[in-house]
Amino acid sequence: MWLTNSSVGRKFVMALTGAFLVLFVTFHVLMNGVAIFWPAAYNVICAFLGANWYALVGTLVLAAGFLLHIIYALWLTVQNRKARGNDRYAVTSKPKQVEWASQNMLVLGIVVLAFLVLHLIQFWAKMQLAEITGELYTGPCGNEMPPAAGTLFLQLAFGQWWTLPVYIIGFVALWFHMTHGFWSMFQSAGWNNGTWLPRLKCVGNWWTTLVIGLFIAEAVVFTVQANNETYLKCPALQEQYQEMMLEHKDAVVPGVAGACGDKSACQGDCENCEQPCQQEEVIEVVEFN
């Protein structure tokens, strides 16, 4: 088959599946922007993109695209190494037109993949996967959390000191990977003439820099807001969390003191409370002790 037996076909598949990454990060950075300016709307979007059939189909398509992209990247690397043989160990001068990212796409891809896995663990596994399995994520203080409450998971993730530096490393690797991959994607599709290729490189650099710059800025804002407990103290968000948890009657509302007067003694465990639990009571501050 042409898509698997020829190097051109494999590069075409790489370009096609790389488009999934371009579309995904573009949508994701815009969605994150909503969390900055309108956190409650961000939670509504998270609820909309929960375990609905269209969200599940989109997730499967993206996952299949990423998986094919990784498989074909490894395949092309192995084939290139076999073709070069022992010559790959020879010290040669690299042409100026050969970019650093082009020479390190596999390493950059591995870093981006590790970053993606971390991101999935911090968010997707606790949100969409939790909805699919019907098992809510239990927070650090033992309280179950509604999977659609994206701002609570922003609090959990960016409230940890190491999240921001790790994300910045991942974003930088993604920038290098995509500045090369953007125009290379079009080149593999046949847009490799002397007129369009420089333009595509320029567009790719500007687009990637804008997107990654926004990602880094959003991560910084999320870190500041998480440390200020903005997502825990906002009354509108507290009311929204309460409404979300009412859909899961068997779960304990986070911050509802399990829900007794002495939150420090209870910490979400109703059996340890001196007062009876009150599922409807809303406490202003959600604690993650």
C-alpha positions in Angstrom: 0.0 0.0 0.0 1.3 3.4 -1.0 0.7 5.0 2.5 2.9 2.3 4.2 5.3 1.0 1.6 6.7 4.3 0.3 8.6 7.0 2.3 6.5 9.7 0.5 3.3 7.9 1.7 4.5 7.7 5.3 5.4 11.4 5.2 2.0 12.2 3.9 0.4 10.3 6.8 2.7 12.2 9.2 1.5 15.5 7.7 -2.2 14.5 7.8 -2.0 13.3 11.4 0.1 16.3 12.3 -2.9 18.4 11.3 -4.8 16.9 14.3 -2.2 18.4 16.6 -2.6 21.8 14.9 -6.4 21.8 15.3 -6.3 20.5 18.8 -3.9 23.1 20.3 -5.7 25.9 18.5 -9.1 24.8 20.0 -7.4 24.2 23.4 -5.8 27.6 23.7 -9.1 29.3 22.9 -10.9 27.2 25.4 -8.3 28.0 28.1 -8.8 31.7 27.3 -12.5 31.3 28.4 -11.3 30.0 31.8 -9.4 33.3 32.4 -12.1 35.7 31.5 -15.2 33.7 32.3 -14.5 30.7 34.6 -18.1 29.7 35.0 -18.5 29.5 31.2 -15.4 27.3 31.1 -17.1 24.8 33.4 -20.2 24.9 31.1 -17.9 24.0 28.1 -16.4 21.2 30.2 -19.8 19.9 30.9 -20.8 20.2 27.2 -17.6 18.3 26.2 -18.1 15.6 28.8 -19.1 12.0 28.0 -21.5 13.0 25.2 -21.2 10.9 22.0 -19.8 13.8 19.9 -17.1 14.5 22.5 -16.2 10.8 22.7 -16.0 10.5 18.9 -13.8 13.6 18.8 -11.6 12.2 21.5 -11.2 8.9 19.6 -10.4 10.6 16.3 -7.8 12.8 18.0 -6.3 9.8 19.9 -6.1 7.8 16.7 -4.5 10.7 14.9 -1.9 11.2 17.6 -1.2 7.4 17.8 -0.7 7.2 14.0 1.6 10.3 14.1 3.8 8.7 16.8 3.9 5.3 15.1 4.8 6.8 11.7 7.4 9.1 13.3 9.2 6.1 14.8 8.8 4.2 11.6 10.4 7.0 9.5 13.2 7.3 12.0 14.1 3.6 11.9 13.9 3.6 8.1 16.1 6.7 7.8 18.7 5.1 10.2 18.7 1.9 8.1 19.1 3.9 4.9 22.1 5.9 6.2 23.8 2.9 7.9 27.2 3.7 9.4 27.3 7.0 7.6 25.1 8.5 10.4 28.1 8.4 12.7 30.3 10.3 10.3 31.0 14.0 11.3 29.7 16.1 8.5 28.8 19.8 8.3 25.1 20.5 8.2 23.7 22.8 5.6 22.4 26.1 7.0 18.9 25.3 5.7 18.7 22.3 7.9 17.0 23.5 11.1 17.8 22.3 14.6 14.2 21.2 15.1 14.4 19.1 11.9 17.3 17.2 13.3 15.7 16.6 16.7 12.0 16.0 15.8 12.0 12.6 17.5 13.4 13.9 20.8 11.0 16.8 20.7 8.2 14.5 19.9 9.0 12.3 22.9 9.1 15.4 25.2 5.7 16.6 23.8 4.3 13.1 24.3 5.4 12.9 27.9 3.9 16.4 28.4 0.6 15.2 26.8 0.5 12.1 29.1 0.9 14.4 32.1 -1.8 16.7 30.9 -4.2 13.8 30.3 -3.5 12.5 33.9 -4.2 15.9 35.4 -7.4 16.6 33.5 -8.8 14.1 31.0 -8.5 11.1 33.4 -10.2 13.1 36.2 -12.9 14.6 34.0 -14.1 12.8 30.9 -12.8 9.4 31.9 -14.5 9.9 35.3 -17.8 10.6 33.5 -17.4 7.5 31.3 -16.6 5.2 34.2 -19.1 6.8 36.6 -16.4 7.1 39.3 -15.8 10.6 40.5 -12.3 11.8 41.3 -11.6 12.1 45.0 -9.7 15.2 46.0 -6.7 15.5 48.4 -9.0 16.0 51.4 -11.3 13.1 50.6 -14.1 15.0 48.8 -15.4 13.8 45.5 -15.4 16.4 42.8 -17.8 16.9 39.8 -16.0 16.0 36.6 -17.4 19.0 34.8 -15.9 21.5 37.3 -12.8 22.3 35.2 -11.8 25.2 37.4 -11.5 22.9 40.4 -9.0 20.7 38.4 -7.2 23.9 37.4 -6.9 24.6 41.1 -5.6 21.1 41.8 -3.0 21.1 38.9 -1.7 24.6 39.0 -1.8 24.8 42.8 1.3 22.6 42.8 4.6 24.4 42.5 6.1 22.1 39.8 3.2 22.3 37.3 4.1 25.7 35.8 7.8 24.9 35.1 7.0 21.5 33.7 4.3 23.0 31.4 6.7 25.7 30.2 9.2 23.0 29.2 6.5 21.1 27.4 5.3 24.3 25.6 8.9 25.2 24.5 9.3 21.6 23.1 5.9 22.0 21.4 7.0 25.3 19.9 10.1 23.8 18.3 8.2 20.7 17.1 5.4 22.7 15.5 7.4 25.5 13.9 9.1 22.8 11.8 6.1 20.5 11.6 3.7 23.2 10.4 5.5 24.0 7.1 6.8 20.4 6.7 3.2 19.3 6.8 2.4 21.4 3.7 5.7 20.4 2.0 4.8 16.7 2.4 1.4 17.5 0.8 3.1 19.0 -2.3 3.3 22.7 -1.4 7.1 22.8 -1.7 7.7 25.4 -4.4 10.0 28.4 -3.9 7.1 30.8 -3.6 4.8 29.2 -1.1 7.3 27.3 1.2 8.9 30.5 2.6 5.4 32.0 3.2 4.3 28.8 5.0 7.3 28.9 7.2 6.6 32.5 8.1 2.9 31.7 8.8 3.9 28.7 10.8 6.4 30.6 12.9 3.9 33.4 13.7 1.0 31.1 14.4 3.0 28.7 16.6 4.6 31.6 18.5 1.2 33.2 19.1 -0.4 29.9 20.3 2.5 28.9 22.6 2.8 32.4 23.9 -0.9 32.3 24.9 -0.5 28.9 26.4 2.4 30.1 28.6 0.5 33.3 29.6 -2.6 31.2 30.5 -0.5 28.8 32.6 1.0 31.7 34.5 -2.5 33.2 35.2 -3.8 29.8 36.3 -0.9 29.4 38.7 -1.6 32.9 40.2 -5.3 32.3 40.5 -4.8 28.8 42.0 -2.4 30.2 44.6 -4.9 32.9 45.4 -7.6 30.3 45.6 -9.7 32.2 43.2 -11.5 29.1 42.0 -12.4 28.2 45.6 -13.5 31.5 46.9 -15.7 32.7 44.1 -19.4 32.5 45.2 -20.7 32.0 41.6 -18.3 29.0 41.1 -19.3 27.6 44.5 -22.9 27.7 43.5 -22.0 26.1 40.2 -20.1 23.3 41.9 -23.1 22.7 44.1 -25.4 22.3 41.2 -23.0 19.9 39.4 -22.8 17.7 42.5 -26.5 17.6 42.9 -26.5 15.5 39.7 -24.4 13.0 41.6 -26.5 12.5 44.7 -24.3 9.8 46.2 -21.2 12.1 46.2 -20.1 14.5 48.8 -20.1 18.2 47.7 -16.5 19.5 47.9 -16.2 22.2 50.5 -19.6 21.4 51.9 -17.8 20.2 55.1 -19.1 16.7 54.4 -21.2 18.7 55.4 -20.8 19.7 59.0 -19.8 22.8 60.9 -16.3 21.7 61.8 -14.6 21.3 58.4 -11.1 20.6 59.8 -12.5 17.7 61.8 -14.6 16.3 59.0 -12.5 16.8 55.9 -15.3 15.3 53.7 -15.9 12.2 55.9 -19.4 12.4 57.3 -18.8 9.6 59.8 -16.3 11.8 61.7 -18.7 14.8 62.0 -20.3 15.6 65.2 -23.2 17.3 63.4 -25.4 15.6 60.8 -24.4 16.1 57.1 -26.3 18.7 55.1 -25.9 18.1 51.4 -27.5 21.3 50.5 -25.3 23.7 52.6 -22.8 25.7 50.6 -19.5 26.7 52.2 -17.8 29.7 50.7 -14.3 28.2 50.6 -13.4 24.8 49.2 -10.4 23.5 50.9 -7.7 21.1 49.5 -5.7 20.5 52.6 
